[in-house]
Amino acid sequence: MDAALDVAYQVVEALFGPGSGVPWWAWIAPLVMIFGRMVMPSLATETAGSRSGSKGKKGKKVKKGKK
């Protein structure tokens, strides 16, 4: 158990510590993008499948009758 914790601590220190190649503030945008949809789902954009448009159930265009 101690060995697993030591490895986890070393990984976190390599990613976020003072010797890492990525500064601490550069992690803010990816974390917000990953967890933002879970925290604020109302701000998430609509997916293409949920839009109502001129397409039928399986993405095929619906033919309109002649006038």
N, CA, C and O atoms as a Maestro MAE file, in Angstrom:
{
 s_m_m2io_version
 :::
 2.0.0
}

f_m_ct {
 s_m_title
 :::
 protein
 m_atom[268] {
  # First column is atom index #
  i_m_mmod_type
  r_m_x_coord
  r_m_y_coord
  r_m_z_coord
  i_m_residue_number
  s_m_chain_name
  s_m_pdb_residue_name
  s_m_pdb_atom_name
  i_m_atomic_number
  :::
  1 25 0.817 -1.189 0.000 1 A "MET " " N  " 7
  2 3 0.000 0.000 0.000 1 A "MET " " CA " 6
  3 2 0.864 1.258 0.000 1 A "MET " " C  " 6
  4 15 0.563 2.223 -0.702 1 A "MET " " O  " 8
  5 25 1.925 1.241 0.781 2 A "ASP " " N  " 7
  6 3 2.811 2.400 0.828 2 A "ASP " " CA " 6
  7 2 3.510 2.618 -0.510 2 A "ASP " " C  " 6
  8 15 3.736 3.759 -0.913 2 A "ASP " " O  " 8
  9 25 3.849 1.537 -1.194 3 A "ALA " " N  " 7
  10 3 4.517 1.662 -2.495 3 A "ALA " " CA " 6
  11 2 3.577 2.302 -3.516 3 A "ALA " " C  " 6
  12 15 4.011 3.132 -4.314 3 A "ALA " " O  " 8
  13 25 2.305 1.930 -3.503 4 A "ALA " " N  " 7
  14 3 1.336 2.507 -4.434 4 A "ALA " " CA " 6
  15 2 1.139 3.995 -4.156 4 A "ALA " " C  " 6
  16 15 1.028 4.798 -5.082 4 A "ALA " " O  " 8
  17 25 1.098 4.354 -2.881 5 A "LEU " " N  " 7
  18 3 0.960 5.768 -2.533 5 A "LEU " " CA " 6
  19 2 2.190 6.568 -2.927 5 A "LEU " " C  " 6
  20 15 2.073 7.714 -3.361 5 A "LEU " " O  " 8
  21 25 3.356 5.981 -2.781 6 A "ASP " " N  " 7
  22 3 4.585 6.662 -3.188 6 A "ASP " " CA " 6
  23 2 4.608 6.912 -4.690 6 A "ASP " " C  " 6
  24 15 5.008 7.985 -5.142 6 A "ASP " " O  " 8
  25 25 4.175 5.909 -5.468 7 A "VAL " " N  " 7
  26 3 4.139 6.071 -6.924 7 A "VAL " " CA " 6
  27 2 3.136 7.154 -7.302 7 A "VAL " " C  " 6
  28 15 3.431 8.001 -8.146 7 A "VAL " " O  " 8
  29 25 1.953 7.137 -6.687 8 A "ALA " " N  " 7
  30 3 0.935 8.148 -6.976 8 A "ALA " " CA " 6
  31 2 1.439 9.545 -6.611 8 A "ALA " " C  " 6
  32 15 1.207 10.501 -7.352 8 A "ALA " " O  " 8
  33 25 2.116 9.666 -5.489 9 A "TYR " " N  " 7
  34 3 2.663 10.951 -5.062 9 A "TYR " " CA " 6
  35 2 3.722 11.438 -6.048 9 A "TYR " " C  " 6
  36 15 3.774 12.629 -6.354 9 A "TYR " " O  " 8
  37 25 4.558 10.547 -6.546 10 A "GLN " " N  " 7
  38 3 5.587 10.930 -7.517 10 A "GLN " " CA " 6
  39 2 4.970 11.389 -8.837 10 A "GLN " " C  " 6
  40 15 5.461 12.331 -9.459 10 A "GLN " " O  " 8
  41 25 3.893 10.723 -9.266 11 A "VAL " " N  " 7
  42 3 3.227 11.118 -10.511 11 A "VAL " " CA " 6
  43 2 2.610 12.505 -10.374 11 A "VAL " " C  " 6
  44 15 2.752 13.348 -11.260 11 A "VAL " " O  " 8
  45 25 1.923 12.734 -9.257 12 A "VAL " " N  " 7
  46 3 1.299 14.040 -9.034 12 A "VAL " " CA " 6
  47 2 2.362 15.122 -8.930 12 A "VAL " " C  " 6
  48 15 2.185 16.220 -9.458 12 A "VAL " " O  " 8
  49 25 3.455 14.823 -8.260 13 A "GLU " " N  " 7
  50 3 4.531 15.804 -8.134 13 A "GLU " " CA " 6
  51 2 5.174 16.103 -9.480 13 A "GLU " " C  " 6
  52 15 5.569 17.239 -9.741 13 A "GLU " " O  " 8
  53 25 5.282 15.079 -10.348 14 A "ALA " " N  " 7
  54 3 5.859 15.294 -11.673 14 A "ALA " " CA " 6
  55 2 4.946 16.139 -12.554 14 A "ALA " " C  " 6
  56 15 5.428 16.908 -13.386 14 A "ALA " " O  " 8
  57 25 3.628 16.001 -12.378 15 A "LEU " " N  " 7
  58 3 2.686 16.762 -13.196 15 A "LEU " " CA " 6
  59 2 2.490 18.184 -12.687 15 A "LEU " " C  " 6
  60 15 2.446 19.123 -13.482 15 A "LEU " " O  " 8
  61 25 2.371 18.355 -11.375 16 A "PHE " " N  " 7
  62 3 2.025 19.648 -10.804 16 A "PHE " " CA " 6
  63 2 3.133 20.306 -9.997 16 A "PHE " " C  " 6
  64 15 3.018 21.483 -9.655 16 A "PHE " " O  " 8
  65 25 4.176 19.601 -9.688 17 A "GLY " " N  " 7
  66 3 5.213 20.119 -8.803 17 A "GLY " " CA " 6
  67 2 6.072 21.200 -9.432 17 A "GLY " " C  " 6
  68 15 5.909 21.531 -10.607 17 A "GLY " " O  " 8
  69 25 6.984 21.746 -8.646 18 A "PRO " " N  " 7
  70 3 7.837 22.833 -9.134 18 A "PRO " " CA " 6
  71 2 8.795 22.390 -10.241 18 A "PRO " " C  " 6
  72 15 9.261 23.226 -11.015 18 A "PRO " " O  " 8
  73 25 9.095 21.108 -10.333 19 A "GLY " " N  " 7
  74 3 10.004 20.638 -11.372 19 A "GLY " " CA " 6
  75 2 9.311 20.192 -12.644 19 A "GLY " " C  " 6
  76 15 9.968 19.698 -13.561 19 A "GLY " " O  " 8
  77 25 7.991 20.356 -12.720 20 A "SER " " N  " 7
  78 3 7.260 19.897 -13.908 20 A "SER " " CA " 6
  79 2 7.475 20.862 -15.068 20 A "SER " " C  " 6
  80 15 7.811 22.030 -14.872 20 A "SER " " O  " 8
  81 25 7.275 20.354 -16.270 21 A "GLY " " N  " 7
  82 3 7.437 21.181 -17.457 21 A "GLY " " CA " 6
  83 2 6.238 22.053 -17.743 21 A "GLY " " C  " 6
  84 15 6.330 23.004 -18.520 21 A "GLY " " O  " 8
  85 25 5.108 21.740 -17.122 22 A "VAL " " N  " 7
  86 3 3.875 22.495 -17.340 22 A "VAL " " CA " 6
  87 2 3.589 23.325 -16.090 22 A "VAL " " C  " 6
  88 15 3.530 22.766 -14.995 22 A "VAL " " O  " 8
  89 25 3.411 24.634 -16.219 23 A "PRO " " N  " 7
  90 3 3.123 25.446 -15.031 23 A "PRO " " CA " 6
  91 2 1.733 25.130 -14.470 23 A "PRO " " C  " 6
  92 15 0.877 24.600 -15.179 23 A "PRO " " O  " 8
  93 25 1.519 25.458 -13.205 24 A "TRP " " N  " 7
  94 3 0.272 25.105 -12.529 24 A "TRP " " CA " 6
  95 2 -0.933 25.750 -13.182 24 A "TRP " " C  " 6
  96 15 -1.999 25.137 -13.230 24 A "TRP " " O  " 8
  97 25 -0.797 26.968 -13.686 25 A "TRP " " N  " 7
  98 3 -1.931 27.683 -14.246 25 A "TRP " " CA " 6
  99 2 -2.363 27.121 -15.603 25 A "TRP " " C  " 6
  100 15 -3.478 27.384 -16.053 25 A "TRP " " O  " 8
  101 25 -1.492 26.354 -16.256 26 A "ALA " " N  " 7
  102 3 -1.843 25.780 -17.550 26 A "ALA " " CA " 6
  103 2 -2.793 24.599 -17.402 26 A "ALA " " C  " 6
  104 15 -3.361 24.156 -18.401 26 A "ALA " " O  " 8
  105 25 -2.986 24.079 -16.208 27 A "TRP " " N  " 7
  106 3 -3.897 22.954 -15.979 27 A "TRP " " CA " 6
  107 2 -5.341 23.420 -15.792 27 A "TRP " " C  " 6
  108 15 -6.253 22.594 -15.789 27 A "TRP " " O  " 8
  109 25 -5.561 24.703 -15.639 28 A "ILE " " N  " 7
  110 3 -6.907 25.212 -15.353 28 A "ILE " " CA " 6
  111 2 -7.855 24.971 -16.529 28 A "ILE " " C  " 6
  112 15 -8.954 24.455 -16.327 28 A "ILE " " O  " 8
  113 25 -7.459 25.328 -17.738 29 A "ALA " " N  " 7
  114 3 -8.347 25.194 -18.900 29 A "ALA " " CA " 6
  115 2 -8.738 23.739 -19.174 29 A "ALA " " C  " 6
  116 15 -9.925 23.474 -19.361 29 A "ALA " " O  " 8
  117 25 -7.802 22.783 -19.207 30 A "PRO " " N  " 7
  118 3 -8.234 21.400 -19.444 30 A "PRO " " CA " 6
  119 2 -9.146 20.862 -18.349 30 A "PRO " " C  " 6
  120 15 -10.090 20.128 -18.641 30 A "PRO " " O  " 8
  121 25 -8.885 21.208 -17.111 31 A "LEU " " N  " 7
  122 3 -9.732 20.727 -16.025 31 A "LEU " " CA " 6
  123 2 -11.134 21.322 -16.106 31 A "LEU " " C  " 6
  124 15 -12.119 20.633 -15.841 31 A "LEU " " O  " 8
  125 25 -11.226 22.604 -16.473 32 A "VAL " " N  " 7
  126 3 -12.539 23.227 -16.634 32 A "VAL " " CA " 6
  127 2 -13.282 22.592 -17.794 32 A "VAL " " C  " 6
  128 15 -14.489 22.368 -17.704 32 A "VAL " " O  " 8
  129 25 -12.581 22.297 -18.884 33 A "MET " " N  " 7
  130 3 -13.232 21.675 -20.040 33 A "MET " " CA " 6
  131 2 -13.716 20.269 -19.702 33 A "MET " " C  " 6
  132 15 -14.780 19.863 -20.170 33 A "MET " " O  " 8
  133 25 -12.974 19.528 -18.915 34 A "ILE " " N  " 7
  134 3 -13.355 18.160 -18.570 34 A "ILE " " CA " 6
  135 2 -14.507 18.148 -17.571 34 A "ILE " " C  " 6
  136 15 -15.495 17.442 -17.772 34 A "ILE " " O  " 8
  137 25 -14.389 18.917 -16.508 35 A "PHE " " N  " 7
  138 3 -15.378 18.865 -15.432 35 A "PHE " " CA " 6
  139 2 -16.481 19.905 -15.572 35 A "PHE " " C  " 6
  140 15 -17.453 19.864 -14.818 35 A "PHE " " O  " 8
  141 25 -16.361 20.824 -16.501 36 A "GLY " " N  " 7
  142 3 -17.368 21.868 -16.666 36 A "GLY " " CA " 6
  143 2 -18.724 21.335 -17.052 36 A "GLY " " C  " 6
  144 15 -19.742 21.843 -16.582 36 A "GLY " " O  " 8
  145 25 -18.763 20.316 -17.903 37 A "ARG " " N  " 7
  146 3 -20.041 19.756 -18.321 37 A "ARG " " CA " 6
  147 2 -20.745 19.048 -17.168 37 A "ARG " " C  " 6
  148 15 -21.974 19.027 -17.111 37 A "ARG " " O  " 8
  149 25 -19.983 18.476 -16.263 38 A "MET " " N  " 7
  150 3 -20.609 17.809 -15.125 38 A "MET " " CA " 6
  151 2 -21.128 18.824 -14.113 38 A "MET " " C  " 6
  152 15 -22.186 18.619 -13.517 38 A "MET " " O  " 8
  153 25 -20.401 19.903 -13.917 39 A "VAL " " N  " 7
  154 3 -20.778 20.898 -12.924 39 A "VAL " " CA " 6
  155 2 -21.914 21.778 -13.444 39 A "VAL " " C  " 6
  156 15 -22.863 22.069 -12.717 39 A "VAL " " O  " 8
  157 25 -21.808 22.207 -14.726 40 A "MET " " N  " 7
  158 3 -22.812 23.094 -15.310 40 A "MET " " CA " 6
  159 2 -23.316 22.523 -16.636 40 A "MET " " C  " 6
  160 15 -22.887 22.981 -17.695 40 A "MET " " O  " 8
  161 25 -24.213 21.535 -16.607 41 A "PRO " " N  " 7
  162 3 -24.680 20.926 -17.863 41 A "PRO " " CA " 6
  163 2 -25.498 21.877 -18.721 41 A "PRO " " C  " 6
  164 15 -25.619 21.648 -19.925 41 A "PRO " " O  " 8
  165 25 -26.061 22.930 -18.154 42 A "SER " " N  " 7
  166 3 -26.853 23.864 -18.944 42 A "SER " " CA " 6
  167 2 -25.985 24.673 -19.904 42 A "SER " " C  " 6
  168 15 -26.493 25.199 -20.894 42 A "SER " " O  " 8
  169 25 -24.696 24.781 -19.631 43 A "LEU " " N  " 7
  170 3 -23.799 25.518 -20.509 43 A "LEU " " CA " 6
  171 2 -23.223 24.659 -21.635 43 A "LEU " " C  " 6
  172 15 -22.583 25.180 -22.548 43 A "LEU " " O  " 8
  173 25 -23.449 23.353 -21.570 44 A "ALA " " N  " 7
  174 3 -22.939 22.461 -22.607 44 A "ALA " " CA " 6
  175 2 -23.692 22.722 -23.908 44 A "ALA " " C  " 6
  176 15 -24.893 22.989 -23.901 44 A "ALA " " O  " 8
  177 25 -22.965 22.642 -25.025 45 A "THR " " N  " 7
  178 3 -23.589 22.890 -26.315 45 A "THR " " CA " 6
  179 2 -24.464 21.710 -26.720 45 A "THR " " C  " 6
  180 15 -24.285 20.591 -26.240 45 A "THR " " O  " 8
  181 25 -25.403 21.978 -27.603 46 A "GLU " " N  " 7
  182 3 -26.287 20.928 -28.090 46 A "GLU " " CA " 6
  183 2 -25.534 20.010 -29.032 46 A "GLU " " C  " 6
  184 15 -24.715 20.466 -29.830 46 A "GLU " " O  " 8
  185 25 -25.806 18.727 -28.944 47 A "THR " " N  " 7
  186 3 -25.168 17.794 -29.866 47 A "THR " " CA " 6
  187 2 -25.957 17.729 -31.156 47 A "THR " " C  " 6
  188 15 -27.128 18.106 -31.185 47 A "THR " " O  " 8
  189 25 -25.335 17.256 -32.221 48 A "ALA " " N  " 7
  190 3 -25.977 17.206 -33.522 48 A "ALA " " CA " 6
  191 2 -27.185 16.271 -33.516 48 A "ALA " " C  " 6
  192 15 -28.154 16.527 -34.230 48 A "ALA " " O  " 8
  193 25 -27.152 15.212 -32.739 49 A "GLY " " N  " 7
  194 3 -28.250 14.260 -32.694 49 A "GLY " " CA " 6
  195 2 -29.479 14.788 -31.990 49 A "GLY " " C  " 6
  196 15 -30.581 14.298 -32.235 49 A "GLY " " O  " 8
  197 25 -29.325 15.766 -31.128 50 A "SER " " N  " 7
  198 3 -30.471 16.255 -30.371 50 A "SER " " CA " 6
  199 2 -31.164 17.424 -31.060 50 A "SER " " C  " 6
  200 15 -32.225 17.856 -30.609 50 A "SER " " O  " 8
  201 25 -30.598 17.939 -32.128 51 A "ARG " " N  " 7
  202 3 -31.229 19.040 -32.843 51 A "ARG " " CA " 6
  203 2 -32.416 18.530 -33.649 51 A "ARG " " C  " 6
  204 15 -32.370 17.439 -34.217 51 A "ARG " " O  " 8
  205 25 -33.456 19.313 -33.691 52 A "SER " " N  " 7
  206 3 -34.578 18.947 -34.548 52 A "SER " " CA " 6
  207 2 -34.405 19.697 -35.852 52 A "SER " " C  " 6
  208 15 -34.289 20.923 -35.862 52 A "SER " " O  " 8
  209 25 -34.390 18.980 -36.926 53 A "GLY " " N  " 7
  210 3 -34.172 19.605 -38.220 53 A "GLY " " CA " 6
  211 2 -34.934 18.865 -39.289 53 A "GLY " " C  " 6
  212 15 -36.004 18.310 -39.037 53 A "GLY " " O  " 8
  213 25 -34.386 18.860 -40.473 54 A "SER " " N  " 7
  214 3 -35.075 18.236 -41.594 54 A "SER " " CA " 6
  215 2 -34.665 16.787 -41.776 54 A "SER " " C  " 6
  216 15 -34.915 16.208 -42.834 54 A "SER " " O  " 8
  217 25 -34.053 16.195 -40.787 55 A "LYS " " N  " 7
  218 3 -33.618 14.808 -40.908 55 A "LYS " " CA " 6
  219 2 -34.529 13.892 -40.112 55 A "LYS " " C  " 6
  220 15 -35.104 14.292 -39.099 55 A "LYS " " O  " 8
  221 25 -34.651 12.675 -40.575 56 A "GLY " " N  " 7
  222 3 -35.496 11.682 -39.917 56 A "GLY " " CA " 6
  223 2 -34.769 11.008 -38.774 56 A "GLY " " C  " 6
  224 15 -33.806 11.553 -38.233 56 A "GLY " " O  " 8
  225 25 -35.234 9.805 -38.399 57 A "LYS " " N  " 7
  226 3 -34.690 9.115 -37.234 57 A "LYS " " CA " 6
  227 2 -33.244 8.680 -37.412 57 A "LYS " " C  " 6
  228 15 -32.442 8.830 -36.490 57 A "LYS " " O  " 8
  229 25 -32.894 8.147 -38.568 58 A "LYS " " N  " 7
  230 3 -31.557 7.596 -38.736 58 A "LYS " " CA " 6
  231 2 -30.641 8.529 -39.522 58 A "LYS " " C  " 6
  232 15 -29.693 8.065 -40.156 58 A "LYS " " O  " 8
  233 25 -30.903 9.812 -39.493 59 A "GLY " " N  " 7
  234 3 -30.038 10.769 -40.148 59 A "GLY " " CA " 6
  235 2 -30.312 10.917 -41.627 59 A "GLY " " C  " 6
  236 15 -29.571 11.610 -42.324 59 A "GLY " " O  " 8
  237 25 -31.375 10.273 -42.130 60 A "LYS " " N  " 7
  238 3 -31.711 10.385 -43.544 60 A "LYS " " CA " 6
  239 2 -32.611 11.591 -43.733 60 A "LYS " " C  " 6
  240 15 -33.408 11.934 -42.860 60 A "LYS " " O  " 8
  241 25 -32.470 12.232 -44.895 61 A "LYS " " N  " 7
  242 3 -33.304 13.383 -45.168 61 A "LYS " " CA " 6
  243 2 -34.738 12.941 -45.407 61 A "LYS " " C  " 6
  244 15 -34.993 11.932 -46.064 61 A "LYS " " O  " 8
  245 25 -35.652 13.698 -44.872 62 A "VAL " " N  " 7
  246 3 -37.068 13.416 -45.038 62 A "VAL " " CA " 6
  247 2 -37.543 14.071 -46.329 62 A "VAL " " C  " 6
  248 15 -37.340 15.266 -46.539 62 A "VAL " " O  " 8
  249 25 -38.174 13.286 -47.185 63 A "LYS " " N  " 7
  250 3 -38.665 13.831 -48.452 63 A "LYS " " CA " 6
  251 2 -39.971 14.552 -48.214 63 A "LYS " " C  " 6
  252 15 -40.855 14.060 -47.513 63 A "LYS " " O  " 8
  253 25 -40.080 15.724 -48.808 64 A "LYS " " N  " 7
  254 3 -41.305 16.500 -48.699 64 A "LYS " " CA " 6
  255 2 -42.167 16.202 -49.926 64 A "LYS " " C  " 6
  256 15 -41.644 15.942 -51.009 64 A "LYS " " O  " 8
  257 25 -43.475 16.242 -49.754 65 A "GLY " " N  " 7
  258 3 -44.402 16.015 -50.851 65 A "GLY " " CA " 6
  259 2 -44.359 17.151 -51.857 65 A "GLY " " C  " 6
  260 15 -44.004 18.283 -51.528 65 A "GLY " " O  " 8
  261 25 -44.730 16.828 -53.100 66 A "LYS " " N  " 7
  262 3 -44.755 17.853 -54.147 66 A "LYS " " CA " 6
  263 2 -45.979 18.738 -53.967 66 A "LYS " " C  " 6
  264 15 -47.032 18.285 -53.518 66 A "LYS " " O  " 8
  265 25 -45.825 19.991 -54.319 67 A "LYS " " N  " 7
  266 3 -46.947 20.938 -54.219 67 A "LYS " " CA " 6
  267 2 -47.588 21.134 -55.552 67 A "LYS " " C  " 6
  268 15 -48.549 21.894 -55.670 67 A "LYS " " O  " 8
  :::
 }
 m_bond[267] {
  # First column is bond index #
  i_m_from
  i_m_to
  i_m_order
  :::
  1 1 2 1
  2 2 3 1
  3 3 4 2
  4 3 5 1
  5 5 6 1
  6 6 7 1
  7 7 8 2
  8 7 9 1
  9 9 10 1
  10 10 11 1
  11 11 12 2
  12 11 13 1
  13 13 14 1
  14 14 15 1
  15 15 16 2
  16 15 17 1
  17 17 18 1
  18 18 19 1
  19 19 20 2
  20 19 21 1
  21 21 22 1
  22 22 23 1
  23 23 24 2
  24 23 25 1
  25 25 26 1
  26 26 27 1
  27 27 28 2
  28 27 29 1
  29 29 30 1
  30 30 31 1
  31 31 32 2
  32 31 33 1
  33 33 34 1
  34 34 35 1
  35 35 36 2
  36 35 37 1
  37 37 38 1
  38 38 39 1
  39 39 40 2
  40 39 41 1
  41 41 42 1
  42 42 43 1
  43 43 44 2
  44 43 45 1
  45 45 46 1
  46 46 47 1
  47 47 48 2
  48 47 49 1
  49 49 50 1
  50 50 51 1
  51 51 52 2
  52 51 53 1
  53 53 54 1
  54 54 55 1
  55 55 56 2
  56 55 57 1
  57 57 58 1
  58 58 59 1
  59 59 60 2
  60 59 61 1
  61 61 62 1
  62 62 63 1
  63 63 64 2
  64 63 65 1
  65 65 66 1
  66 66 67 1
  67 67 68 2
  68 67 69 1
  69 69 70 1
  70 70 71 1
  71 71 72 2
  72 71 73 1
  73 73 74 1
  74 74 75 1
  75 75 76 2
  76 75 77 1
  77 77 78 1
  78 78 79 1
  79 79 80 2
  80 79 81 1
  81 81 82 1
  82 82 83 1
  83 83 84 2
  84 83 85 1
  85 85 86 1
  86 86 87 1
  87 87 88 2
  88 87 89 1
  89 89 90 1
  90 90 91 1
  91 91 92 2
  92 91 93 1
  93 93 94 1
  94 94 95 1
  95 95 96 2
  96 95 97 1
  97 97 98 1
  98 98 99 1
  99 99 100 2
  100 99 101 1
  101 101 102 1
  102 102 103 1
  103 103 104 2
  104 103 105 1
  105 105 106 1
  106 106 107 1
  107 107 108 2
  108 107 109 1
  109 109 110 1
  110 110 111 1
  111 111 112 2
  112 111 113 1
  113 113 114 1
  114 114 115 1
  115 115 116 2
  116 115 117 1
  117 117 118 1
  118 118 119 1
  119 119 120 2
  120 119 121 1
  121 121 122 1
  122 122 123 1
  123 123 124 2
  124 123 125 1
  125 125 126 1
  126 126 127 1
  127 127 128 2
  128 127 129 1
  129 129 130 1
  130 130 131 1
  131 131 132 2
  132 131 133 1
  133 133 134 1
  134 134 135 1
  135 135 136 2
  136 135 137 1
  137 137 138 1
  138 138 139 1
  139 139 140 2
  140 139 141 1
  141 141 142 1
  142 142 143 1
  143 143 144 2
  144 143 145 1
  145 145 146 1
  146 146 147 1
  147 147 148 2
  148 147 149 1
  149 149 150 1
  150 150 151 1
  151 151 152 2
  152 151 153 1
  153 153 154 1
  154 154 155 1
  155 155 156 2
  156 155 157 1
  157 157 158 1
  158 158 159 1
  159 159 160 2
  160 159 161 1
  161 161 162 1
  162 162 163 1
  163 163 164 2
  164 163 165 1
  165 165 166 1
  166 166 167 1
  167 167 168 2
  168 167 169 1
  169 169 170 1
  170 170 171 1
  171 171 172 2
  172 171 173 1
  173 173 174 1
  174 174 175 1
  175 175 176 2
  176 175 177 1
  177 177 178 1
  178 178 179 1
  179 179 180 2
  180 179 181 1
  181 181 182 1
  182 182 183 1
  183 183 184 2
  184 183 185 1
  185 185 186 1
  186 186 187 1
  187 187 188 2
  188 187 189 1
  189 189 190 1
  190 190 191 1
  191 191 192 2
  192 191 193 1
  193 193 194 1
  194 194 195 1
  195 195 196 2
  196 195 197 1
  197 197 198 1
  198 198 199 1
  199 199 200 2
  200 199 201 1
  201 201 202 1
  202 202 203 1
  203 203 204 2
  204 203 205 1
  205 205 206 1
  206 206 207 1
  207 207 208 2
  208 207 209 1
  209 209 210 1
  210 210 211 1
  211 211 212 2
  212 211 213 1
  213 213 214 1
  214 214 215 1
  215 215 216 2
  216 215 217 1
  217 217 218 1
  218 218 219 1
  219 219 220 2
  220 219 221 1
  221 221 222 1
  222 222 223 1
  223 223 224 2
  224 223 225 1
  225 225 226 1
  226 226 227 1
  227 227 228 2
  228 227 229 1
  229 229 230 1
  230 230 231 1
  231 231 232 2
  232 231 233 1
  233 233 234 1
  234 234 235 1
  235 235 236 2
  236 235 237 1
  237 237 238 1
  238 238 239 1
  239 239 240 2
  240 239 241 1
  241 241 242 1
  242 242 243 1
  243 243 244 2
  244 243 245 1
  245 245 246 1
  246 246 247 1
  247 247 248 2
  248 247 249 1
  249 249 250 1
  250 250 251 1
  251 251 252 2
  252 251 253 1
  253 253 254 1
  254 254 255 1
  255 255 256 2
  256 255 257 1
  257 257 258 1
  258 258 259 1
  259 259 260 2
  260 259 261 1
  261 261 262 1
  262 262 263 1
  263 263 264 2
  264 263 265 1
  265 265 266 1
  266 266 267 1
  267 267 268 2
  :::
 }
}
